[in-house]
Amino acid sequence: MKIARPARRSSAFLGFAAGTVLALCAFAACSASERPRDPFAEYARVRITIQSSSGSHTLSAWIADTPARRMQGLMFVRTLAPDAGMIFFFENPRYVSMWMKNTYVALDMLFIDAQGRIVNIARDARPLSLETINSAAPISAVLELAAGAAERMSVQAGDQVSYAQLRP
């Protein structure tokens, strides 16, 4: 009776296997470090509550609190969660014009006065448009949400908005 011996692996095969394992580990490490970074990771966030005819609605928004951040806004963002947005605060109430340059997602823009009352809403602003979108009165903030959010929450002009900062 003949007993089969396990095949011997050549040193070339073992070298190939070890090299493959190392290459896969290096690829995994590079892939992990190349994950897309949250473009708003450094932005402070604020919890926003909107009182509408359908009740109280809470969401989280990044704060565009510097001229550079206000200029950047949601440009180049490809998706926006239904409970997320960006808010632009202005030191003194003023008429404000916005646009959708380099903005890939349709947005609802809520123009908010110094008392937290929604003055007007621009619904479903067209992505990549250079058309200006204006406040109907002097305002202190603009809240940008994914298009359809205002309708989903039954938000109308006159509804109240309040803020609570999440982190400095």
QUIZI-V631585 format. One record per residue. N is the residue number from 0. PHI is phi as a letter, one per 20 degrees, with the letter a starting at -180 (999 if undefined). PSI is psi in degrees with one decimal (* if undefined). Layout:
BEGIN
n/phi/psi
N/PHI/PSI
N/PHI/PSI
END
This chain:
BEGIN
n/phi/psi
0/999/134.7
1/d/131.7
2/d/128.4
3/f/134.9
4/e/144.9
5/f/142.1
6/f/140.6
7/e/136.1
8/e/132.8
9/f/157.0
10/f/-28.6
11/f/-42.6
12/f/-44.3
13/f/-38.6
14/f/-42.2
15/f/-45.7
16/f/-44.8
17/f/-41.2
18/f/-40.0
19/f/-44.7
20/f/-45.4
21/f/-41.4
22/f/-41.8
23/f/-40.1
24/f/-42.8
25/f/-42.1
26/f/-44.6
27/f/-40.4
28/f/-42.9
29/f/-42.3
30/f/-39.9
31/f/-38.9
32/f/-16.1
33/e/11.0
34/f/145.2
35/f/133.3
36/e/143.6
37/f/115.8
38/f/-14.2
39/d/19.2
40/g/-30.8
41/e/-6.8
42/f/142.1
43/f/156.4
44/c/156.5
45/c/141.7
46/e/128.7
47/d/135.1
48/d/130.2
49/d/124.7
50/e/115.1
51/c/-179.1
52/f/-20.8
53/e/3.4
54/p/-160.9
55/e/131.1
56/c/125.9
57/d/137.6
58/b/174.1
59/d/140.3
60/c/144.4
61/f/147.9
62/d/119.7
63/e/90.5
64/d/7.2
65/c/160.6
66/g/-40.7
67/f/-41.8
68/f/-36.3
69/f/-37.9
70/f/-40.1
71/f/-47.3
72/l/-136.2
73/e/23.6
74/g/140.3
75/m/0.5
76/f/133.9
77/e/-25.4
78/b/153.0
79/b/123.7
80/f/151.4
81/f/-19.9
82/d/25.1
83/c/160.0
84/a/-167.0
85/c/138.2
86/d/137.7
87/d/117.3
88/e/141.9
89/c/136.2
90/f/-43.5
91/c/138.1
92/g/137.2
93/b/162.7
94/f/137.8
95/c/139.7
96/d/135.1
97/c/167.3
98/b/176.4
99/d/22.2
100/g/130.2
101/l/21.4
102/d/118.0
103/e/-12.5
104/d/139.4
105/f/142.7
106/c/153.6
107/d/133.0
108/d/122.1
109/d/119.0
110/e/122.3
111/c/131.4
112/e/180.0
113/f/-21.3
114/e/1.7
115/n/13.7
116/e/135.4
117/f/121.0
118/e/-48.9
119/b/163.6
120/c/129.6
121/e/109.7
122/e/140.4
123/l/50.7
124/f/133.0
125/f/125.7
126/g/143.3
127/m/8.1
128/f/144.2
129/e/3.5
130/f/136.5
131/e/145.9
132/c/118.7
133/d/149.8
134/f/149.4
135/e/-10.5
136/b/172.2
137/f/135.9
138/c/167.3
139/d/-12.5
140/b/154.4
141/c/128.4
142/d/121.3
143/d/128.5
144/c/162.1
145/g/140.1
146/g/137.9
147/n/-14.6
148/f/-43.5
149/f/-42.7
150/f/-44.0
151/g/-36.2
152/e/3.1
153/l/38.9
154/f/135.7
155/c/162.6
156/g/139.3
157/n/-20.1
158/f/156.0
159/e/140.4
160/c/135.1
161/c/158.2
162/c/149.3
163/b/113.3
164/f/134.6
165/e/-39.0
166/b/151.0
167/f/*
END
